[in-house]
């Protein structure tokens, strides 16, 4: 199946998730179907090929979210604008989402704890594959920065970040709030 090559708008809110395949009942990789999940995403293409895409999605059945970053494909003639094979992910639980909302609402300047030099630690996650640190900080100089860094047990590491404007931050805040409400089965 051919994929569209058109440039995606930034930001977008959709029900289609292209980052999490689910197997259909029939076997074979050509018969994969894409599981539909609520998401908010931001796509930043840059002329130098160093852009990034961010997808925040919510799994209603399992009641947790995912934060996914993908680097831009530096090959301007490629079919895919972003490299899904190089994506990094972190799972978001209710407390992670609540911490992010606190930063988005201005209750805190960053995720985690602030050290003596003024840097925020972020939210640390660890599993058998390695670790991940989710960052969300606000400063007058740089604005709102969302980041994810990972280090795998095999030694591979990656870090991506994106700057969000106020409208994108509001969209992320509302999305995360509704994800939390969903875990408690609140009717909105």
C-alpha positions as YAML, in Angstrom:
chain: A
units: angstrom
residues:
- id: 1
  name: UNK
  ca: [0.00, 0.00, 0.00]
- id: 2
  name: UNK
  ca: [1.49, 3.35, -1.03]
- id: 3
  name: UNK
  ca: [1.75, 6.08, 1.56]
- id: 4
  name: UNK
  ca: [0.84, 9.68, 0.93]
- id: 5
  name: UNK
  ca: [3.75, 12.07, 0.49]
- id: 6
  name: UNK
  ca: [1.91, 15.27, 1.23]
- id: 7
  name: UNK
  ca: [3.21, 17.51, 4.02]
- id: 8
  name: UNK
  ca: [1.23, 17.14, 7.21]
- id: 9
  name: UNK
  ca: [-0.10, 20.27, 8.90]
- id: 10
  name: UNK
  ca: [1.10, 21.32, 12.32]
- id: 11
  name: UNK
  ca: [-0.60, 20.76, 14.71]
- id: 12
  name: UNK
  ca: [-3.28, 18.23, 13.87]
- id: 13
  name: UNK
  ca: [-5.74, 16.31, 15.94]
- id: 14
  name: UNK
  ca: [-6.97, 13.07, 14.48]
- id: 15
  name: UNK
  ca: [-8.20, 9.59, 15.24]
- id: 16
  name: UNK
  ca: [-5.74, 7.85, 12.89]
- id: 17
  name: UNK
  ca: [-2.52, 6.52, 14.32]
- id: 18
  name: UNK
  ca: [0.26, 5.66, 11.93]
- id: 19
  name: UNK
  ca: [2.82, 4.80, 14.59]
- id: 20
  name: UNK
  ca: [1.25, 1.74, 16.24]
- id: 21
  name: UNK
  ca: [0.36, -1.16, 13.97]
- id: 22
  name: UNK
  ca: [-1.98, -3.86, 15.19]
- id: 23
  name: UNK
  ca: [-2.22, -7.26, 13.54]
- id: 24
  name: UNK
  ca: [-5.41, -8.10, 11.74]
- id: 25
  name: UNK
  ca: [-6.95, -11.54, 12.06]
- id: 26
  name: UNK
  ca: [-5.24, -12.77, 8.92]
- id: 27
  name: UNK
  ca: [-1.52, -13.43, 9.03]
- id: 28
  name: UNK
  ca: [1.15, -11.66, 7.01]
- id: 29
  name: UNK
  ca: [2.74, -8.24, 7.28]
- id: 30
  name: UNK
  ca: [0.90, -6.92, 4.20]
- id: 31
  name: UNK
  ca: [-2.40, -7.36, 6.08]
- id: 32
  name: UNK
  ca: [-1.61, -5.05, 9.02]
- id: 33
  name: UNK
  ca: [-4.36, -2.70, 10.06]
- id: 34
  name: UNK
  ca: [-3.80, 0.53, 11.95]
- id: 35
  name: UNK
  ca: [-5.39, 0.76, 15.34]
- id: 36
  name: UNK
  ca: [-7.34, 4.00, 15.77]
- id: 37
  name: UNK
  ca: [-6.38, 5.96, 18.88]
- id: 38
  name: UNK
  ca: [-7.02, 9.56, 19.90]
- id: 39
  name: UNK
  ca: [-3.88, 11.62, 19.32]
- id: 40
  name: UNK
  ca: [-2.46, 15.08, 19.04]
- id: 41
  name: UNK
  ca: [0.61, 15.55, 16.88]
- id: 42
  name: UNK
  ca: [3.05, 18.21, 15.78]
- id: 43
  name: UNK
  ca: [5.10, 17.94, 12.57]
- id: 44
  name: UNK
  ca: [8.11, 20.20, 12.03]
- id: 45
  name: UNK
  ca: [9.94, 19.92, 8.73]
- id: 46
  name: UNK
  ca: [13.13, 21.98, 8.45]
- id: 47
  name: UNK
  ca: [15.11, 22.89, 5.38]
- id: 48
  name: UNK
  ca: [18.28, 21.42, 6.92]
- id: 49
  name: UNK
  ca: [16.55, 18.02, 7.40]
- id: 50
  name: UNK
  ca: [16.74, 18.22, 11.21]
- id: 51
  name: UNK
  ca: [13.01, 18.50, 11.91]
- id: 52
  name: UNK
  ca: [10.99, 16.32, 14.23]
- id: 53
  name: UNK
  ca: [7.49, 14.89, 14.55]
- id: 54
  name: UNK
  ca: [5.79, 14.35, 17.91]
- id: 55
  name: UNK
  ca: [2.73, 12.19, 18.50]
- id: 56
  name: UNK
  ca: [0.96, 12.00, 21.84]
- id: 57
  name: UNK
  ca: [-1.62, 9.23, 21.74]
- id: 58
  name: UNK
  ca: [-3.95, 7.54, 24.19]
- id: 59
  name: UNK
  ca: [-4.83, 3.85, 24.41]
- id: 60
  name: UNK
  ca: [-8.38, 3.86, 25.78]
- id: 61
  name: UNK
  ca: [-8.44, 0.12, 26.42]
- id: 62
  name: UNK
  ca: [-5.24, 0.04, 28.48]
- id: 63
  name: UNK
  ca: [-5.71, 3.58, 29.85]
- id: 64
  name: UNK
  ca: [-2.23, 4.97, 29.25]
- id: 65
  name: UNK
  ca: [-0.63, 7.24, 26.73]
- id: 66
  name: UNK
  ca: [2.46, 7.22, 24.54]
- id: 67
  name: UNK
  ca: [4.82, 10.04, 23.69]
- id: 68
  name: UNK
  ca: [6.57, 9.37, 20.36]
- id: 69
  name: UNK
  ca: [9.26, 11.41, 18.63]
- id: 70
  name: UNK
  ca: [10.49, 10.75, 15.07]
- id: 71
  name: UNK
  ca: [13.31, 12.55, 13.26]
- id: 72
  name: UNK
  ca: [12.82, 14.10, 9.84]
- id: 73
  name: UNK
  ca: [14.16, 12.18, 6.88]
- id: 74
  name: UNK
  ca: [17.11, 14.25, 5.56]
- id: 75
  name: UNK
  ca: [16.44, 12.87, 2.05]
- id: 76
  name: UNK
  ca: [14.05, 15.47, 0.58]
- id: 77
  name: UNK
  ca: [13.10, 13.10, -2.27]
- id: 78
  name: UNK
  ca: [12.09, 10.21, 0.01]
- id: 79
  name: UNK
  ca: [8.49, 8.96, 0.21]
- id: 80
  name: UNK
  ca: [8.47, 9.28, 3.99]
- id: 81
  name: UNK
  ca: [9.09, 12.71, 5.47]
- id: 82
  name: UNK
  ca: [9.80, 11.30, 8.94]
- id: 83
  name: UNK
  ca: [11.72, 8.16, 9.94]
- id: 84
  name: UNK
  ca: [9.37, 5.91, 11.87]
- id: 85
  name: UNK
  ca: [12.13, 3.28, 12.24]
- id: 86
  name: UNK
  ca: [14.17, 5.76, 14.34]
- id: 87
  name: UNK
  ca: [11.29, 6.74, 16.60]
- id: 88
  name: UNK
  ca: [11.66, 6.80, 20.36]
- id: 89
  name: UNK
  ca: [8.74, 6.32, 22.76]
- id: 90
  name: UNK
  ca: [7.80, 6.61, 26.39]
- id: 91
  name: UNK
  ca: [4.63, 5.46, 28.09]
- id: 92
  name: UNK
  ca: [2.55, 8.09, 29.92]
- id: 93
  name: UNK
  ca: [0.61, 7.12, 33.02]
- id: 94
  name: UNK
  ca: [-1.95, 9.29, 34.82]
- id: 95
  name: UNK
  ca: [0.66, 10.91, 37.05]
- id: 96
  name: UNK
  ca: [2.93, 11.67, 34.08]
- id: 97
  name: UNK
  ca: [0.03, 13.35, 32.30]
- id: 98
  name: UNK
  ca: [-0.93, 15.28, 35.47]
- id: 99
  name: UNK
  ca: [2.67, 16.50, 35.88]
- id: 100
  name: UNK
  ca: [2.67, 17.68, 32.25]
- id: 101
  name: UNK
  ca: [-0.63, 19.52, 32.81]
- id: 102
  name: UNK
  ca: [0.90, 21.30, 35.83]
- id: 103
  name: UNK
  ca: [3.66, 22.68, 33.58]
- id: 104
  name: UNK
  ca: [1.23, 23.55, 30.78]
- id: 105
  name: UNK
  ca: [-0.96, 25.47, 33.24]
- id: 106
  name: UNK
  ca: [2.01, 27.35, 34.69]
- id: 107
  name: UNK
  ca: [1.96, 25.73, 38.14]
- id: 108
  name: UNK
  ca: [5.55, 24.54, 37.60]
- id: 109
  name: UNK
  ca: [8.31, 25.59, 35.21]
- id: 110
  name: UNK
  ca: [9.34, 22.03, 34.40]
- id: 111
  name: UNK
  ca: [8.91, 18.31, 34.94]
- id: 112
  name: UNK
  ca: [10.68, 16.58, 37.82]
- id: 113
  name: UNK
  ca: [12.92, 18.42, 40.24]
- id: 114
  name: UNK
  ca: [14.93, 21.59, 39.67]
- id: 115
  name: UNK
  ca: [18.64, 21.26, 40.44]
- id: 116
  name: UNK
  ca: [21.05, 23.89, 41.80]
- id: 117
  name: UNK
  ca: [21.90, 25.07, 38.27]
- id: 118
  name: UNK
  ca: [18.23, 25.68, 37.43]
- id: 119
  name: UNK
  ca: [17.72, 22.65, 35.18]
- id: 120
  name: UNK
  ca: [14.72, 20.33, 35.54]
- id: 121
  name: UNK
  ca: [15.33, 16.58, 35.87]
- id: 122
  name: UNK
  ca: [12.32, 15.48, 33.81]
- id: 123
  name: UNK
  ca: [10.29, 12.32, 34.39]
- id: 124
  name: UNK
  ca: [12.49, 9.22, 34.48]
- id: 125
  name: UNK
  ca: [11.18, 5.86, 33.23]
- id: 126
  name: UNK
  ca: [13.13, 2.60, 33.27]
- id: 127
  name: UNK
  ca: [12.41, -0.90, 31.99]
- id: 128
  name: UNK
  ca: [14.34, -3.95, 30.74]
- id: 129
  name: UNK
  ca: [15.07, -2.21, 27.40]
- id: 130
  name: UNK
  ca: [16.68, 0.87, 28.97]
- id: 131
  name: UNK
  ca: [15.45, 4.24, 30.20]
- id: 132
  name: UNK
  ca: [13.70, 7.35, 29.00]
- id: 133
  name: UNK
  ca: [13.45, 10.91, 30.32]
- id: 134
  name: UNK
  ca: [10.45, 13.06, 29.41]
- id: 135
  name: UNK
  ca: [11.12, 16.78, 29.57]
- id: 136
  name: UNK
  ca: [8.68, 19.67, 29.49]
- id: 137
  name: UNK
  ca: [10.03, 23.04, 30.56]
- id: 138
  name: UNK
  ca: [9.04, 26.66, 30.20]
- id: 139
  name: UNK
  ca: [11.41, 29.60, 30.12]
- id: 140
  name: UNK
  ca: [11.04, 33.19, 28.94]
- id: 141
  name: UNK
  ca: [14.07, 32.74, 26.68]
- id: 142
  name: UNK
  ca: [13.09, 29.49, 24.91]
- id: 143
  name: UNK
  ca: [9.34, 29.15, 25.47]
- id: 144
  name: UNK
  ca: [7.80, 25.73, 26.06]
- id: 145
  name: UNK
  ca: [10.12, 22.84, 25.19]
- id: 146
  name: UNK
  ca: [8.90, 19.22, 25.00]
- id: 147
  name: UNK
  ca: [11.64, 16.59, 24.81]
- id: 148
  name: UNK
  ca: [12.30, 12.88, 25.06]
- id: 149
  name: UNK
  ca: [15.65, 11.18, 25.50]
- id: 150
  name: UNK
  ca: [16.26, 7.46, 25.60]
- id: 151
  name: UNK
  ca: [19.19, 5.21, 26.38]
- id: 152
  name: UNK
  ca: [18.89, 1.53, 25.57]
- id: 153
  name: UNK
  ca: [20.70, -1.33, 27.29]
- id: 154
  name: UNK
  ca: [22.54, -1.98, 24.01]
- id: 155
  name: UNK
  ca: [24.09, 1.49, 24.35]
- id: 156
  name: UNK
  ca: [21.99, 3.32, 21.74]
- id: 157
  name: UNK
  ca: [20.77, 6.74, 22.76]
- id: 158
  name: UNK
  ca: [18.66, 9.46, 21.17]
- id: 159
  name: UNK
  ca: [17.20, 12.82, 22.14]
- id: 160
  name: UNK
  ca: [14.65, 14.96, 20.33]
- id: 161
  name: UNK
  ca: [12.88, 18.15, 21.32]
- id: 162
  name: UNK
  ca: [10.31, 20.55, 19.96]
- id: 163
  name: UNK
  ca: [9.15, 24.04, 20.88]
- id: 164
  name: UNK
  ca: [5.38, 24.45, 21.28]
- id: 165
  name: UNK
  ca: [3.52, 27.71, 20.73]
- id: 166
  name: UNK
  ca: [0.65, 28.71, 23.03]
- id: 167
  name: UNK
  ca: [-2.08, 27.19, 20.82]
- id: 168
  name: UNK
  ca: [-0.18, 23.89, 20.56]
- id: 169
  name: UNK
  ca: [0.35, 23.89, 24.33]
- id: 170
  name: UNK
  ca: [-3.38, 24.45, 24.92]
- id: 171
  name: UNK
  ca: [-4.25, 21.59, 22.58]
- id: 172
  name: UNK
  ca: [-1.82, 19.28, 24.41]
- id: 173
  name: UNK
  ca: [-3.22, 20.38, 27.80]
- id: 174
  name: UNK
  ca: [-6.82, 19.66, 26.78]
- id: 175
  name: UNK
  ca: [-5.86, 16.33, 25.23]
- id: 176
  name: UNK
  ca: [-4.01, 15.17, 28.38]
- id: 177
  name: UNK
  ca: [-6.85, 16.36, 30.61]
- id: 178
  name: UNK
  ca: [-9.35, 14.32, 28.60]
- id: 179
  name: UNK
  ca: [-7.06, 11.27, 28.73]
- id: 180
  name: UNK
  ca: [-7.05, 11.45, 32.53]
- id: 181
  name: UNK
  ca: [-10.81, 11.94, 32.64]
- id: 182
  name: UNK
  ca: [-11.16, 8.85, 30.46]
- id: 183
  name: UNK
  ca: [-9.20, 6.72, 32.94]
- id: 184
  name: UNK
  ca: [-11.71, 7.66, 35.63]
- id: 185
  name: UNK
  ca: [-14.67, 7.26, 33.23]
- id: 186
  name: UNK
  ca: [-15.73, 10.88, 33.73]
- id: 187
  name: UNK
  ca: [-18.37, 12.05, 31.30]
- id: 188
  name: UNK
  ca: [-17.55, 15.43, 29.78]
...
